[in-house]
Amino acid sequence: MKFGKRVLNMALVAALLCSSLLLGACGNGAGSTEDAGGKKAYKVAVKDALGNPYTEGVVVQYHQNGAMAAMQIVNPETGIATKELEAGDYTVKLQFTDGPEGYYYVEEGLTLSADKTELDVILSKAVTGEAIPLFVGNSSYDAYAVEAGCTHVELKAGERNYFLFTPTQAGTYEFSAADGANVTLGYYGAPHFVQSNNAAEDVSDNGTFRISVSASMIGKGDTGTTVLVIGVDSDSATECILGVNRIGDPQWSVADEPWHIYKTTANLSKYTLPEGTTLTAFDVTKEYTLVYNETDGYYHLNTADGPLVYVNLTEDSKYLASFKNILDRSGVSRYFYDANGKFEKKVSYSECLLEYIGFADETTGVYPLTEDLKHIIINRGEYVGWFDASHSQYLFKDADGNPLAGINPDSAWLFMCSYAN
């Protein structure tokens, strides 16, 4: 096999096209297959291994007796080049007008004759970028970037070969060995976390698989931010055509739904813990009575004038990192579903929490418990399973991961809180 890689600028193409006039081979060849002068219309269709036409940047050359007899740019709508030439034998070669990007096609056997006036040329992109180090466990691999369409890739037989696809448009993408090579394809996550097992879910009988790329996975300015790691396992094949085909719009994803930002309801002001105040953490095995004081907007212990209750916003609690540390790593939110499991909305509490953190006591990082903070703790906890002993995110476990005995479900949400003595 040979790499059909040529680079021409448009000025050179124009010059070559003009030179074809001297050979009596100008025109687009439309019309009958053969005319009275013994000429025939020779048609070359340039397409990829998935059957999609190449419509830009491809020039078909017709060679005869070791010299170029004519050339024709492919039709920008069909990917077909038609040329009216004297009946005879011609060898077809390709050149390209779109700069240094690599191409691959098999040059052998691309012949036309008086009896064979039509020809299909299967053209693929060639990998041109440098190898990108990819770490899988304790091993390092060379990964290569591929684009949408068909790309000729070289393989190391007997092992997994990795390729990186960065979509620039939302949609459902199908991945395949477009030439039917005896390989196995798989989806292995992202470069920062390459999974050891194939994570592809929508797999067809012929080994192709599909991934839905939502709009939220695409960066602004058509710059892809999500990188998909594609693995190709080969027993003996040393090459294949890797097909990446956008086959439709993306599947619905909750990630594309707009966020509802939880608005702070309290009139916040800078809080300073009174000097000499001792804070006591709540014992979540006990039962407590909290009373909301509408005058100051805070919760108190036992009565409306009892000890103030505080939320620890910046220091880690006994059971979980503080809200500040959680926000530094991700966000605090909840997705809401109805009784039938149908999505309703998603709410972000991060903005509200950042406001509270900004007004918290500078030394201890606490702020008095308000309706906002109580609402956020309970809703976030219920959503991620903080208070559900059957859930993997259950907070109240011993060193061996076993649920602690005696946790009071009505007091569990107070794990981030303390009260003043």
C-alpha positions in Angstrom: 0.0 0.0 0.0 1.1 3.6 -0.7 0.2 6.9 0.9 -1.4 9.0 -1.7 -0.2 12.2 -0.1 0.2 15.3 -2.3 -0.1 19.0 -1.5 -1.0 21.6 -4.1 -2.0 25.2 -3.6 -4.9 26.6 -5.5 -2.7 28.6 -7.9 -0.8 25.5 -8.9 -4.1 23.7 -9.5 -5.3 26.5 -11.7 -2.0 26.3 -13.7 -2.4 22.6 -14.1 -6.0 22.9 -15.2 -4.9 25.5 -17.8 -2.2 23.2 -19.0 -4.8 20.5 -19.6 -6.3 22.8 -22.2 -3.1 22.3 -24.3 -3.9 18.6 -24.1 -7.4 19.1 -25.4 -8.9 17.8 -22.1 -10.6 20.7 -20.6 -14.3 20.9 -19.7 -16.3 18.9 -17.1 -17.2 16.0 -19.4 -21.0 16.3 -18.9 -23.1 14.6 -21.5 -23.0 11.3 -23.4 -20.5 8.5 -22.5 -19.1 8.5 -26.0 -19.3 11.0 -28.9 -18.7 10.8 -32.6 -15.0 11.8 -32.1 -14.2 8.6 -30.2 -14.2 10.3 -26.8 -15.6 8.9 -23.6 -16.7 10.4 -20.3 -14.5 9.0 -17.5 -16.0 9.3 -14.1 -14.1 8.9 -10.8 -16.1 9.0 -7.5 -13.9 9.8 -4.4 -15.5 8.6 -1.2 -14.5 7.4 2.2 -14.9 3.8 3.6 -18.3 4.7 4.9 -19.6 5.8 1.5 -19.5 9.5 2.2 -18.2 11.6 -0.7 -15.1 13.8 -0.5 -16.4 17.0 -1.9 -13.5 19.5 -1.3 -9.8 19.7 -1.9 -9.4 16.6 -4.1 -8.1 16.7 -7.7 -8.3 13.6 -9.9 -5.4 13.1 -12.3 -5.7 11.0 -15.5 -2.3 9.5 -16.5 -1.6 7.9 -19.8 1.7 6.4 -21.0 3.5 7.7 -17.9 2.4 11.3 -18.2 -0.6 13.3 -16.9 -3.2 13.6 -19.7 -5.8 15.6 -17.8 -7.0 16.6 -14.3 -10.3 17.5 -12.8 -11.4 18.8 -9.4 -14.2 16.8 -7.8 -17.7 18.2 -7.9 -18.2 20.1 -4.7 -21.6 18.5 -4.2 -21.1 14.9 -5.2 -17.4 14.2 -4.9 -17.3 13.0 -8.5 -14.9 14.0 -11.1 -16.1 13.5 -14.7 -13.7 14.2 -17.6 -14.3 13.7 -21.4 -11.1 12.1 -22.9 -10.0 10.2 -25.9 -11.0 6.5 -25.5 -8.1 4.6 -24.0 -6.4 3.4 -20.9 -5.7 5.7 -18.0 -4.2 5.4 -14.5 -5.9 7.5 -11.8 -4.0 9.4 -9.1 -5.1 12.0 -6.6 -3.8 15.3 -5.4 -5.1 17.7 -2.8 -5.6 21.4 -2.5 -6.2 21.9 1.3 -2.8 22.2 2.7 -0.6 19.7 4.5 -3.2 17.4 6.0 -2.4 13.8 5.3 -4.5 11.4 3.1 -4.3 7.7 2.5 -5.5 5.6 -0.4 -4.4 2.5 -2.3 -2.9 3.6 -5.6 -2.6 0.2 -7.1 -5.4 -0.9 -9.5 -6.8 2.5 -10.1 -7.2 2.1 -13.9 -9.8 3.1 -16.5 -10.2 1.9 -20.0 -12.5 2.1 -23.0 -14.6 -0.7 -21.4 -14.3 0.6 -17.8 -15.2 4.3 -17.7 -16.2 4.5 -14.0 -14.1 4.1 -10.9 -14.5 4.4 -7.1 -11.5 5.6 -5.1 -11.7 5.0 -1.3 -9.9 7.9 0.4 -9.1 8.2 4.1 -7.4 10.7 6.2 -3.9 9.7 7.5 -2.7 10.3 11.1 -0.4 13.2 11.0 -0.1 14.5 14.6 2.5 13.5 17.1 2.0 10.7 19.5 0.3 11.8 22.8 1.3 9.9 25.9 -1.6 8.1 27.5 -1.2 6.5 31.0 -3.2 3.4 31.7 -2.5 2.1 35.2 1.3 1.9 35.4 1.7 1.6 31.7 2.3 4.3 29.1 0.9 4.2 25.5 1.2 6.3 22.4 -2.2 7.6 21.5 -3.0 9.5 18.2 -5.7 12.0 17.5 -8.3 11.2 14.9 -11.1 13.4 13.4 -14.7 12.7 12.3 -14.8 10.7 9.1 -12.5 7.8 8.2 -8.8 7.7 9.3 -6.3 5.1 8.3 -4.5 4.0 11.4 -1.6 1.7 12.0 -1.9 -0.9 14.7 0.4 -2.9 16.9 -0.9 -6.5 16.6 -1.6 -8.4 19.8 -2.3 -5.3 21.9 -4.7 -2.4 22.5 -4.1 0.7 20.4 -5.5 4.0 21.7 -6.9 6.9 19.7 -8.3 10.2 20.9 -11.4 11.8 19.4 -12.4 15.4 20.3 -15.9 16.2 19.0 -16.5 19.8 17.9 -20.3 19.3 17.4 -22.9 17.8 19.6 -24.4 14.7 18.3 -24.6 10.9 18.3 -21.4 9.4 17.0 -20.9 5.9 15.7 -17.4 4.3 15.9 -16.5 1.4 13.6 -13.8 -0.4 11.7 -15.0 1.1 8.5 -13.1 -1.3 6.3 -14.3 -4.4 8.1 -10.9 -5.2 9.6 -10.8 -8.0 12.2 -10.4 -5.8 15.2 -12.4 -5.0 18.3 -13.4 -1.4 19.2 -14.1 0.0 22.6 -14.7 3.2 24.6 -12.3 3.7 27.5 -13.2 7.0 29.0 -11.1 10.2 29.0 -7.4 10.8 29.0 -7.3 11.9 32.6 -9.0 8.6 33.6 -8.6 5.8 31.2 -10.8 2.9 32.2 -9.5 -0.6 32.0 -12.7 -2.1 30.8 -14.7 -1.2 27.7 -17.4 1.3 28.8 -19.3 1.3 25.4 -23.0 0.6 26.0 -24.7 1.0 22.7 -22.9 -1.8 20.8 -24.2 -3.3 17.6 -23.9 -6.9 16.4 -21.0 -6.0 14.1 -19.0 -4.4 16.9 -19.7 -0.7 16.2 -20.7 1.4 19.1 -22.3 4.8 19.6 -21.7 7.7 22.0 -24.0 10.6 22.6 -22.1 13.9 22.9 -24.3 16.6 24.5 -23.9 20.3 23.9 -22.6 20.8 27.4 -19.6 18.6 26.4 -18.6 21.0 23.7 -16.6 24.2 24.4 -17.4 27.6 23.1 -16.1 28.6 19.7 -16.4 25.1 18.3 -13.4 23.9 20.4 -14.1 20.5 21.8 -13.5 20.1 25.5 -14.5 16.5 25.8 -11.9 14.0 24.6 -13.0 10.4 24.1 -10.5 7.5 24.4 -11.1 4.8 21.7 -9.3 1.5 22.0 -8.7 -0.8 19.0 -7.7 -4.4 19.9 -6.0 -6.3 17.2 -4.9 -10.0 17.1 -3.1 -9.8 13.8 -4.2 -6.7 11.9 -1.5 -4.1 11.5 -3.8 -1.4 10.1 -7.5 -0.5 9.7 -9.8 2.4 8.8 -11.2 3.9 11.9 -14.6 5.4 11.1 -16.2 8.1 13.3 -19.5 9.1 11.9 -22.0 11.6 13.2 -25.3 9.9 12.6 -27.7 12.2 14.4 -28.5 14.7 17.1 -27.4 13.8 20.7 -29.7 11.9 23.0 -31.4 14.0 25.6 -29.2 14.5 28.6 -30.0 16.1 31.9 -26.6 17.8 31.6 -28.1 20.1 28.9 -31.0 21.2 31.0 -30.6 24.7 32.5 -29.6 25.2 36.1 -32.0 26.8 38.6 -29.9 28.9 40.9 -31.0 28.8 44.5 -31.4 32.4 45.6 -30.3 33.4 49.1 -33.4 34.3 51.1 -31.7 35.7 54.2 -30.4 39.3 54.6 -26.8 38.4 55.1 -24.3 40.5 57.0 -20.8 39.8 58.3 -21.0 37.5 61.3 -18.4 37.5 64.1 -18.7 34.8 66.8 -18.9 36.4 70.2 -15.7 36.2 72.2 -15.6 33.3 74.6 -18.3 31.3 72.8 -17.7 27.5 73.0 -19.1 25.4 70.1 -20.4 21.9 70.8 -21.0 19.5 67.9 -24.3 17.8 67.7 -24.5 14.1 68.7 -26.3 12.6 65.8 -27.4 9.7 67.9 -29.6 12.0 70.1 -32.8 13.9 69.5 -32.9 17.7 69.5 -35.5 20.4 69.3 -34.6 23.3 67.0 -36.8 26.5 67.0 -36.7 29.1 64.2 -36.7 32.7 65.5 -38.4 34.9 62.9 -36.9 38.0 64.5 -33.2 37.2 63.9 -33.8 34.6 61.1 -31.7 31.9 62.9 -32.4 28.5 64.5 -32.0 28.2 68.2 -31.7 25.1 70.4 -34.9 24.2 72.4 -36.5 27.7 72.4 -36.6 30.8 70.1 -34.2 32.5 72.6 -32.0 29.4 73.2 -28.4 28.9 72.2 -27.7 29.7 68.6 -27.1 26.8 66.1 -24.3 27.2 63.7 -23.2 25.6 60.4 -19.6 24.8 59.9 -18.9 26.2 56.4 -15.1 26.3 56.1 -13.7 23.6 58.5 -14.2 19.9 57.9 -16.8 18.1 60.1 -16.3 14.8 61.8 -18.0 13.0 58.9 -17.4 15.0 55.8 -15.4 17.8 54.2 -16.7 21.3 54.7 -18.9 23.0 52.1 -15.9 25.2 51.2 -13.7 22.2 50.4 -16.6 20.5 48.5 -17.1 23.7 46.4 -13.3 23.8 45.7 -13.6 20.4 44.1 -17.0 20.4 42.5 -20.3 22.0 43.3 -23.3 21.5 45.5 -26.6 20.8 43.7 -29.6 18.5 43.5 -31.5 16.9 40.6 -35.3 16.6 41.2 -37.4 13.8 39.8 -41.1 13.1 40.2 -42.7 10.0 41.6 -42.4 8.2 38.2 -38.7 9.0 37.9 -39.2 11.8 35.3 -36.8 14.6 35.5 -38.2 17.9 36.8 -35.3 20.3 37.4 -31.8 20.7 38.7 -30.9 23.3 41.3 -27.4 24.7 42.1 -26.8 25.7 45.7 -23.2 26.6 45.1 -23.8 30.3 44.5 -25.8 30.7 47.8 -23.2 28.8 49.8 -20.4 31.1 48.4 -22.3 34.1 49.7 -22.6 32.5 53.2 -19.0 31.6 53.2 -18.1 35.2 52.5 -20.0 36.4 55.5 -18.9 33.6 57.9 -16.9 34.1 61.0 -13.3 34.6 59.9 -11.7 32.5 62.7 -14.1 29.5 63.0 -15.8 29.7 59.6 -19.3 29.3 61.1 -22.5 31.1 60.3 -25.8 30.8 62.2 -28.2 28.2 60.8 -30.8 29.8 58.5 -33.6 28.4 56.5 -31.3 28.5 53.5 -28.5 26.4 55.1 -30.9 23.9 56.6 -32.6 23.5 53.2 -29.3 23.0 51.4 -27.9 20.4 53.9 -31.1 18.3 53.8 -31.6 18.5 50.0 -28.0 17.8 49.1 -27.8 15.0 51.6 -31.0 13.3 50.4 -29.8 13.6 46.8 -26.4 12.0 47.2 -27.3 9.5 50.0 -25.6 11.1 53.0 -28.4 9.8 55.3 -29.3 6.5 53.5 -27.5 3.5 55.1 -28.0 1.5 51.9 -26.2 4.1 49.8 -22.5 4.1 49.1 -22.2 7.8 50.1 -23.7 7.1 53.6 -21.7 9.2 56.1 -22.0 7.3 59.3 -19.7 4.3 59.0 -16.9 2.9 61.1 -13.3 2.3 59.9 -14.3 -0.9 58.2 -17.1 0.7 56.3 -19.9 -0.7 58.4 -22.9 1.6 59.4 -22.7 3.0 62.9 -25.3 1.9 65.3 -27.8 4.3 66.9 -27.8 7.1 64.3 -31.0 9.2 64.8 -32.5 9.8 61.3 -34.1 13.0 62.5 -30.8 14.4 63.7 -28.4 13.1 61.1 -28.6 16.3 59.0 -27.1 18.2 62.0 -23.7 16.5 61.4 -22.3 19.8 60.0 -23.7 21.9 62.8 -22.8 22.9 66.3 -24.4 25.0 69.1 -23.2 27.7 71.4 -22.5 27.1 75.1 
